[in-house]
Amino acid sequence: MATTSIHPIRVTEVKSVQYITDPEKADRVTYYGCSGSADEISHQFDMLRAYGKNTGCVLSYHIIQSFAPNEATMEQVHQAGLKLCAELFQGKYKYVLATHTDKEHIHNHIIFCKTNMENYKAFGTLMDTKRRPAWKKIRQLSDEVCKEMGLSTIEYGEIGKGVSHYEWTKQQQGSSWKEKLRYELDCIIQCSDTFEDFLEKCRLNGIEAVYNPDKKISLKFRMQGQQRYARAKTLGYYYLPENIQRRIKKFSSHRKLIIDRDRFDSKGFQHWADIQNMKNVAQMINMLESYNVHGTSELKPTAMSVMARRGMITQSIENLDEKINDLSEQIELARRFQHTRPFHDKYKSLSGRKQKDYAKNNAPVLDEYKSVGSRLKSLYPDGKFPSETSLDRQRQALYEEREKLYEEYRYLKKEYADLDKASRTIDDYLESLRDEPERRRKKGELE
C-alpha cells in the first residue's frame, strides 16, 4: 500500500537534493537528465528553467511515495518509484529518485525540475490544474504501479467523508499527529480572547483539552482518532499553559484586519469600511497567490506543510548544533594535544634518572597528554588525528550550512505568518457577510 504527496520547493532546492541523496538515508539513487552534486544538479535545473516563460517562485517539486512497513523490499520500492516517474514524466522532466530505508517504512523521494525538456513549459501549467490536480494524478499512477507489481492499494472508502487524501496520508504515516495538533491549536490560539475561551474553542473544534493547574501534567490534548493524550510539554515550549496565555494576549491585541462597520452610525463611514474590508481581503488573496495557494481549500494543507518543514529545519539546526559542539570539543582536544606533545616527545627522548626527574617535574602536562591522546584515540581508532586547522574548516562549513537553514527557517516563519494572517482575515470577512442579514434585520432595514 503506497501513499503519495507532492510539495513545491521554492527556496531550498540544493538542501532538498542533499537531503534525499544523503547516503546515510538513501539506499539507492537514480538520476534522470542530471548528475553530480546537489549544487550541480540545482544548476542544471536552473539552466533548464531559464528557457521557460513561467518565472514563478516554485523551483521544483518534491514527491514522497511511502509504503507500509514490511509491504515491499527496497528493490521493489525503488522499482515502483522508477515506474511512477516513467508514467508521470514520460521522459520530459529531469529528476532525482532516492529510496530511503532509514525509517520503518521504506519510501521514495523524487525531486524534479518544474520545467520540462520538451517545450520548456512548467509542470504547474501542464499537469497541476484546478480541475486535474497533480496529487490526484500521482495517486492514481502510484496505485496502478502497485497493482501491476502485485502490491496492495488503498481503498479510498477508508479515507472517510470530510477527510482529504492529504490528511489521511499523514494520519496513516503516523508522523503528523503532533504537527496537525499544533496547527489546530495555533489556529484556536489566534482566534481566542482568553485562556478559558481557548479551552472552550478546543472543545467546539473536537479537541479534548484537560487542564488541571494543580497536577504535574497541567495541560494535555487529544484529537479525534488519537488513542492517547498529548501532553502540552511534549508539543513544545509554546504550548505550555503560561505561553498559550501569553500568545492569546499578543494575538488578541492586533487580530482583526476586518473593520466592524457597526462601529459607525454614518452610512458614509459604513460604506468606507465595506470598501476597506474588500481591499484587505483582495490583498490577502494576492498574498496567497504569491505562495502558489489558489483557494481557501489549499490553505490548511499548505500551512501544515510549512509547519512540518519548519519543524524539520529546526531539528536539522539542532543536529548541526550538536555536530558543531562535537567539533568544538575535538578542536580543543587537538589544541591541547599539540600543546602537550612536545613535553611527551622530550620525555621519550630521555632515559634513566633524567627521564624520571622530567616525569616528576612535568607530571600534570604528561598526564594531560595521555588523557587527551586517549580521548582522541577513541574518536580516531586509526591514530590519524586531524589537525586543529582541518577541524576548524569543518566547523566553519557547518556554520555556513546552519546559516542557510536559518535563512530558510526565517522564510518559512514569514510564510506561515502570512498564510495565517490571510486565513484569519478571509474567515473574519466571510463571517461578517454571514452576520450582515441578521444585523440589518435588527436595525429594521429588512422586512
C-alpha positions in Angstrom: 0.0 0.0 0.0 1.7 3.2 -1.2 0.6 6.8 -0.1 1.8 9.8 -2.0 2.2 13.6 -1.6 3.7 16.4 -3.6 5.1 19.7 -2.3 6.6 22.7 -4.2 10.2 23.7 -3.5 10.6 27.5 -3.5 13.9 28.1 -1.7 15.8 25.1 -0.6 16.4 23.1 -3.8 20.1 22.4 -3.1 19.4 21.4 0.5 16.4 19.2 -0.5 18.5 17.3 -3.1 21.3 16.9 -0.5 18.8 15.6 2.0 17.3 12.9 -0.3 20.7 11.8 -1.6 22.3 11.5 1.8 24.0 8.1 1.8 23.0 7.5 5.4 19.4 7.7 4.4 19.3 6.7 0.8 20.0 3.0 -0.2 19.7 3.6 -3.9 19.6 6.8 -6.0 18.7 7.2 -9.7 19.3 10.4 -11.8 17.5 11.2 -15.0 18.7 14.0 -17.2 21.1 15.3 -14.5 24.1 14.2 -12.5 26.7 15.4 -10.0 26.4 17.0 -6.6 23.3 18.8 -5.3 24.8 22.1 -6.3 25.5 20.9 -9.8 22.0 19.3 -10.1 20.4 22.6 -9.0 22.5 24.5 -11.5 21.4 22.1 -14.3 17.7 22.6 -13.2 18.3 26.3 -13.2 19.7 26.3 -16.8 16.6 24.4 -17.9 14.3 26.8 -16.1 15.9 29.7 -17.9 14.4 28.6 -21.1 10.9 28.6 -19.7 8.4 31.5 -19.6 6.9 30.8 -16.2 9.2 32.5 -13.8 7.1 32.0 -10.6 8.6 31.3 -7.2 8.4 27.5 -7.5 11.8 26.0 -8.5 11.0 22.3 -8.4 8.7 19.7 -6.8 9.2 17.0 -4.2 7.1 13.8 -4.4 7.1 11.4 -1.5 5.9 7.8 -2.1 5.7 5.8 1.1 5.0 2.1 1.7 3.7 0.4 4.8 6.2 -1.4 7.0 7.1 -4.9 5.5 5.0 -4.2 2.5 7.8 -4.3 0.0 11.6 -4.7 -0.3 13.9 -1.8 -1.1 14.4 -3.1 -4.6 10.6 -3.2 -5.1 10.1 0.3 -3.7 12.8 1.7 -5.9 11.3 -0.1 -9.0 7.9 1.3 -8.1 9.4 4.8 -8.0 11.0 4.3 -11.4 7.7 3.1 -12.9 5.9 6.1 -11.3 8.5 8.5 -12.8 8.2 6.9 -16.2 4.4 7.1 -16.3 4.2 10.6 -14.8 7.1 12.4 -16.6 7.1 10.5 -19.9 10.9 11.2 -20.2 10.3 15.0 -20.3 11.5 16.1 -16.8 14.9 16.0 -15.1 14.6 14.2 -11.8 16.4 12.5 -8.9 14.8 9.4 -7.3 16.1 8.3 -3.9 14.9 5.3 -1.9 15.2 5.8 1.8 15.5 2.9 4.3 16.2 4.9 7.4 12.6 4.6 8.7 10.5 1.6 9.5 8.5 2.3 6.3 10.6 2.3 3.1 9.8 5.3 1.0 10.8 7.2 -2.2 11.8 10.8 -2.6 11.5 12.3 -6.0 12.7 15.9 -6.8 12.1 17.1 -10.3 12.6 20.4 -12.2 9.4 22.2 -12.8 10.3 23.0 -16.4 10.1 20.1 -18.9 12.7 19.4 -21.6 10.2 19.1 -24.5 8.6 22.6 -24.7 10.0 24.3 -21.6 6.6 24.7 -20.1 6.0 24.4 -16.3 4.7 21.4 -14.6 2.1 23.5 -12.8 0.7 24.8 -16.1 0.5 21.4 -17.8 -0.2 18.9 -15.0 -1.4 20.7 -11.9 -4.6 22.5 -12.8 -7.7 23.2 -10.7 -9.8 20.5 -12.4 -7.0 18.0 -12.6 -4.7 18.5 -9.6 -1.3 16.8 -9.7 -1.7 15.0 -6.4 -4.7 13.1 -7.8 -2.8 12.1 -11.0 0.2 10.9 -8.9 -2.0 8.9 -6.5 -3.8 7.2 -9.5 -0.5 6.3 -11.2 1.0 5.1 -8.0 -2.0 2.8 -7.4 -1.7 1.4 -10.9 2.0 0.7 -10.4 1.2 -1.1 -7.1 -1.4 -3.2 -8.8 1.0 -4.1 -11.6 3.6 -5.1 -9.1 1.2 -7.1 -7.0 1.3 -4.7 -4.1 -1.8 -3.7 -2.2 -3.6 -0.3 -2.8 -5.7 2.0 -0.7 -9.5 1.6 -0.8 -10.5 5.2 -0.7 -13.6 4.4 1.2 -11.2 4.1 4.2 -10.5 7.8 4.0 -13.9 8.8 5.1 -16.2 11.7 4.4 -14.7 15.1 5.0 -11.1 14.0 5.2 -8.7 14.8 2.4 -6.3 12.4 0.9 -3.5 14.6 2.2 -4.8 14.4 5.8 -5.5 10.7 5.5 -2.0 10.0 4.2 -0.4 12.0 7.0 -2.5 10.2 9.6 -1.6 6.7 8.2 2.1 7.6 8.3 1.6 8.3 12.0 4.1 11.1 11.9 1.8 14.1 11.7 -0.4 13.8 14.7 1.6 16.3 16.7 2.1 18.6 13.7 -1.6 18.6 13.0 -2.5 19.1 16.6 0.0 22.0 16.8 -1.5 23.6 13.7 -5.1 23.2 15.1 -4.0 24.7 18.5 -2.3 27.6 16.8 -5.4 28.4 14.9 -7.5 28.3 18.0 -5.0 30.4 20.0 -5.0 33.1 17.3 -8.8 33.5 17.5 -9.3 33.2 21.3 -9.9 36.1 23.7 -8.9 34.4 26.9 -7.4 31.1 28.1 -10.9 29.9 29.1 -12.2 30.9 25.6 -9.3 28.8 24.2 -10.3 25.7 26.2 -13.9 26.1 25.0 -12.9 26.6 21.4 -10.8 23.4 21.7 -13.9 21.5 22.7 -16.0 23.0 19.9 -13.3 22.0 17.4 -13.2 18.4 18.5 -10.1 18.6 20.7 -10.2 17.3 24.3 -8.3 19.8 26.4 -7.8 18.7 30.0 -6.5 21.5 32.2 -5.6 21.0 35.9 -3.1 23.5 37.2 -2.6 21.6 40.5 -1.3 18.5 38.8 2.2 17.9 37.4 0.8 17.4 33.9 -1.3 20.5 34.0 -2.5 20.5 30.3 -3.0 17.8 27.8 -4.8 17.4 24.5 -6.4 14.7 22.4 -7.8 15.0 18.9 -10.5 12.8 17.5 -8.9 9.5 16.5 -6.0 9.7 18.9 -5.8 6.9 21.5 -3.6 8.8 24.0 -3.4 12.3 25.2 -0.5 14.5 24.1 1.0 16.5 27.0 1.5 20.2 26.3 5.1 19.8 27.3 5.8 17.2 24.6 4.2 19.6 21.9 6.8 22.2 22.8 7.6 25.3 24.8 4.9 27.4 23.0 2.1 25.1 24.1 2.6 25.3 27.9 -0.3 27.0 29.7 1.5 30.2 30.6 2.8 30.6 27.0 -0.6 29.9 25.5 -2.0 32.7 27.6 0.8 35.0 26.6 0.2 34.2 22.9 -3.5 34.8 23.2 -2.9 38.2 24.7 -0.5 39.0 21.9 -2.8 37.9 19.1 -6.0 39.4 20.6 -4.3 42.9 20.7 -3.9 43.1 16.9 -6.0 40.2 15.5 -8.6 41.6 13.0 -8.0 43.5 9.8 -11.7 43.5 9.1 -13.3 46.6 10.3 -16.6 46.3 12.2 -18.9 48.6 10.2 -21.4 48.7 13.0 -19.0 51.0 14.9 -20.2 53.8 12.7 -23.6 55.4 12.6 -22.8 57.3 9.3 -23.7 55.4 6.1 -20.7 57.1 4.5 -18.3 55.6 7.1 -20.0 52.2 6.8 -19.5 52.3 3.0 -15.9 53.3 3.6 -15.5 50.3 5.9 -17.0 47.9 3.3 -14.6 49.1 0.7 -11.6 48.9 3.1 -12.6 45.4 4.0 -12.8 44.3 0.4 -9.3 45.8 -0.2 -7.9 44.0 2.7 -9.3 40.7 1.5 -8.0 41.3 -2.0 -4.6 42.0 -0.6 -4.7 38.7 1.3 -5.8 36.8 -1.8 -2.8 38.3 -3.7 -0.5 37.3 -0.9 -1.8 33.7 -1.2 -1.2 33.7 -4.9 2.4 34.7 -4.3 2.7 31.5 -2.3 1.1 29.5 -5.0 -2.1 29.0 -3.0 -5.1 29.3 -5.3 -8.0 28.7 -2.9 -9.0 28.6 0.7 -9.2 24.8 0.5 -5.4 24.8 -0.1 -4.7 27.0 2.9 -4.8 24.4 5.6 -2.6 21.7 3.9 -0.2 24.3 2.8 0.1 25.8 6.3 0.6 22.3 7.7 3.3 21.5 5.1 5.1 24.7 6.0 4.9 24.0 9.7 6.1 20.4 9.2 9.0 21.7 7.1 9.8 24.3 9.7 9.9 21.6 12.3 12.3 19.5 10.2 14.6 22.5 9.8 14.5 23.1 13.5 15.6 19.5 14.0 18.3 19.9 11.4 19.6 23.0 13.1 19.7 21.2 16.4 21.6 18.3 14.8 24.1 20.8 13.3 24.5 22.4 16.7 25.4 19.0 18.2 27.9 18.4 15.4 29.4 21.9 15.9 29.7 21.3 19.6 31.4 18.0 19.0 33.8 19.6 16.6 34.5 22.4 19.1 35.4 19.8 21.7 37.6 18.0 19.2 39.3 21.3 18.3 40.0 21.9 22.0 41.4 18.4 22.3 43.6 18.9 19.2 44.8 22.2 20.6 45.7 20.6 24.0 47.3 17.6 22.2 49.6 19.8 20.1 50.4 21.9 23.2 51.4 18.9 25.4 53.0 16.7 22.7 56.5 18.4 22.9 56.6 17.5 26.6 55.8 13.9 25.7 58.5 13.9 22.9 61.0 15.4 25.3 60.1 12.7 27.9 60.6 9.9 25.4 64.0 11.3 24.3 65.3 10.9 27.8 66.2 7.8 29.8 67.1 6.6 33.2 67.3 9.1 36.0 66.8 12.1 33.7 63.5 10.7 32.4 62.2 10.0 35.9 63.1 13.5 37.1 61.5 15.0 34.0 58.3 13.0 34.6 58.2 14.1 38.2 58.6 17.8 37.3 56.1 17.7 34.4 53.6 15.2 35.6 50.4 17.4 35.1 51.3 18.1 31.4 52.3 14.5 30.7 49.0 13.2 32.3 47.1 15.7 30.2 48.8 14.4 27.1 47.9 10.9 28.0 44.3 11.7 28.8 43.8 13.8 25.6 45.5 11.2 23.5 43.2 8.5 24.9 40.1 10.5 24.1 41.3 11.3 20.5 42.2 7.6 20.1 38.6 6.7 20.9 37.4 9.1 18.3 40.0 8.1 15.7 41.0 4.5 16.3 43.4 4.5 13.3 45.6 7.0 15.2 45.4 9.6 12.4 44.3 12.6 14.4 43.1 15.6 12.3 44.8 19.0 12.8 43.1 21.9 14.5 43.0 23.7 11.2 41.2 20.8 9.5 38.7 20.5 12.2 38.1 24.3 12.3 37.5 24.2 8.5 34.8 21.5 9.0 33.2 23.6 11.8 33.1 26.6 9.6 31.3 24.6 6.8 28.7 23.6 9.4 28.3 27.2 10.5 27.6 28.2 6.9 25.2 25.3 6.5 23.4 26.3 9.7 23.1 29.9 8.5 21.4 28.7 5.3 18.9 26.7 7.3 18.3 29.7 9.5 17.6 31.7 6.3 15.0 29.1 5.2 13.6 29.0 8.7 13.0 32.7 8.6 11.4 32.5 5.2 9.1 29.7 6.3 8.3 31.6 9.5 7.2 34.6 7.5 5.3 32.3 5.0 3.4 30.7 7.9 2.6 34.1 9.5 1.3 35.4 6.1 -0.8 32.3 5.5 -2.3 32.6 9.0 -2.9 36.3 8.6 -4.7 35.7 5.2 -6.7 32.8 6.7 -7.9 34.9 9.7 -8.7 37.9 7.5 -10.8 35.9 5.0 -12.6 34.0 7.7 -13.5 37.2 9.5 -14.7 38.8 6.3 -16.9 35.8 5.4 -18.2 35.7 9.0 -19.1 39.4 8.7 -21.0 38.7 5.4 -22.9 35.8 7.1 -23.9 38.1 10.0 -24.9 41.0 7.8 -28.6 39.9 7.2 -29.1 39.5 11.0 -27.6 42.9 11.8 -29.8 44.6 9.1 -32.9 42.8 10.4 -32.2 44.1 14.0 -31.8 47.6 12.6 -35.1 47.3 10.7 -33.5 47.5 7.3 -35.1 44.2 6.3 -38.8 43.3 6.4 
